[in-house]
Structures are given as C-alpha cells and as structure tokens.
Amino acid sequence: MANKWIAFFSQTGAEICDIAESLGRWPDLIVTNIRPKSERTIDPRLEGRKIQMLPNRPNLLHYDNVLRGPEKPIVTLHGWLRIVPPRICEKYTIFNGHPGLITEYPELKGKDPQVRAFEGKYPVAGAVIHKVTAGVDEGKVLVEERFNAMDLSLDDLFRILRDRSLYMWTDFLKKVL
C-alpha cells in the first residue's frame, strides 16, 4: 500500500495540481492557509479535493491535528509560506521544494531566491528538494536540478524552475510514496 501523502500550500496550489497530474495520484489531503475570499486565486483543479484549512499562523496543535493518524504521512510543502515548528519537523517526515540552488549558493535560502539569483546575475540556477528541519532551508538536500541561467529573462527563469521542480517532485514522489 502506498504511503499517505499530505501536501501544504500558501499560494495557488498549482504546483500540487501539476505534480498530481504528472504522478497520476493526488495527495490524500491538501492543507492551506488561504481563505476562499482572499486576493489569491486557488487553482480550480483543486475544486472537489479534500482540503483542510488552517489559520494563517498555525500552531503546534493545528499541525498535529492534520498530520497525526494511525500512519505517519509523507508531507510535502509547495510554497507553504510558514516556518514549520521544530517539534513538528522532528515528529514527521516533511520535504520542501526550494527554487534556489542552495547547494551552490547558500545565500539563496529563504524567500524569493529566484528573484535574488536573477538580480545577482548568477550563472547557474536550480531547484532542490530537501528534508525540512528547524532551520529555514537547512535540511539535507535530497534532489537537485541545475541549469545555465545566463541570458535568461526573469520569466524564463521562473518557467524553467517550475518545469524542473515538477520533474524533480514527480520522480521523487514515485520513490517515496
């Protein structure tokens, strides 16, 4: 039997939809802190899916309530714009996709690494999937994709990072689920 999969997002959820369609499997539960009437638009492909709403700033109890169960789930973060509490990181198996090549450029940890890499004219760009730990983007990198970023527009950089991340997530989840 496949592992239980719970996916978190704070933006549109489009990455989760793209991964699920590529993988041929949807998460068992999708968690967000985006309210239906917010300025963000949730991807319409999520309509009818099992979605759990958390407060904008969830606490330990909120995380535990959605993650606990008879089996420990595989948890993935897709633009989850919150710091996961250390106790939750230690208790559950959580992975994050990060659109910055932090294996080569540790300074790209944190928010908006794509923009910082573009503005800094980094010659190589990439994305990683890493284990989530108490430190922001500090966990062990499990997968990375890199490519030449010279002469790319910011839109092209975002597009290539999205495509590479989709490939990485699909391949990674085939192995862990």
N, C-alpha and C positions, 0 to 999 in steps of 0.2 A: 504494500500500500504506500502511496506517495505521502510525503510529509505535508503537514498542514502549513499553508503559506498565508501570511498576513502582510499586506503592503500598505505603507503610510504615504500620504502626500499632503502638501500645503498649497500647491499651486493649482493646476488644472486636472491632474490625473492622467493626462495624455500619454505620458511615458508608460504608466501601468497598462493602459489600453494597448499600446503598441507592442509591449512585451507579451502580454497575454495572447494577443492575436498571433504573434510570431511563434510563441511557445505552444499554442493550441490548448492552453489551460489558463483559467482565471484564478486569481487569489481566492482563498476560502473566505477571506474577509478583507475589506478595504477600509482604512481608517483615515479620516481627515479632520482638520480643524477649520475648514472653510464652511461658512454658513451659506445656505441656499440663496440668500438675498445679498451676498457680498458683491463687491466690484469685480471679483474674479468669476470667470465662467468655468464651471466644471464640465469636462468633456462629456458630450451627450452619449458616448458609448458606455458610460457608467450607469446610465439610467436602468433601473431594474436590478442592479447588482446589490449585493449585501454590503452596505456602507454603514460604518459606525462613526458618529460624530463625537469628537472630543472638544473640550473647551479650548479656547485659543492658547492658553498656557496650562497644559495638562500637568498634573502632579503624579506622584508615585502610584496612588490608588487608581487614577484614571488608566495609566499604562497597565497596571496589574489586572484590572477588570477586563480589558480587551485581550490580553495576552495569555492569561492563565487558563488552564484546562487540563484534561487528562494527558495530553501530549504537549511537549514544548514545540511551538511553531518555529518555522523559518520566517524571520521578519526582514523585510526589505524596505529601505527608505528611498523615496523618489521625489526629491525636492521637499522633504519634510523639514521645514524651516524652524525647527526647535532643537534645543540641546536635550538629548535623552539623559535622564538622571543616571548617575553611576551605578546605583543598585540595580536598575533595570538592565543596563549594559552587561552587568555581571551575571544576572539571572537568566537572560535569554540570548539566543543566537540571532544577532542583528547584523545586517550588511547594508552598506551605503554606497551609492554611486556618486562619484565626485568628478565634475567636469574640469579638473585641473590635474596636470601631470605632477603630482606631489612627490613621486619617486625621484624625479629630477629637480623639481623646483618646490622645495618645502614651503617657500613663502606663499604658495598658491593655496594653502589650507584656508578654509573659511569661505565666506560669502563671495559670490561673483568672480571666481577665478578665471573664467573665460574672458571677461572684460579686462581684468588686470593683465592677463597674458597678452591680449591683443594690444592694449595700450603700451605695454612694455616691449612690444615687438619681439616676443620670444620666438626663436626659430623653430622650435618643436612644440607641439601641443599634444594633448591627450586627455584621457579619462582613466579612472581607476574604479575598482570595486574593492572596498576594504571592510574589515571587521569593525564594528562600532565599539568603541571603548569610551571611557570617561572624558578623554581629551578630544577636542574637536579635530576630526580628520587625522587622528593619531594612530588608529588601529592598523594591524598588519594588512598590507596591500596584497590581495589575492589574485587580481587580474589587472592588467593594464593594456591600453591601446595607445599608440603614439603615431604621429604623422607630421610631415613637414608643414609648417604654418606660414612659411614665407609667402608674402604677396597675397594672402587671403584677406577678403573683406571680413568684417565682424559677422555679417550674415552667413557667409560661407563657413566661418569657424564654428558658429552655432550649429549649422546644418550637419557638418561633418562630425562634430562631437555627439550630436543626437544620434546619428546613424551608427557611429562606433559604440556608443553606450547601449543601443538596442541590441547590437550583435553580442556585446560582452554579457549583458544581462541574460539574454536568451541562452547562450552557451553555458553560462554559469548555473542558471536555474535548472537546466536539464540535468546537471550533475548532482545538485544538492536536493532537488525535490524528488 
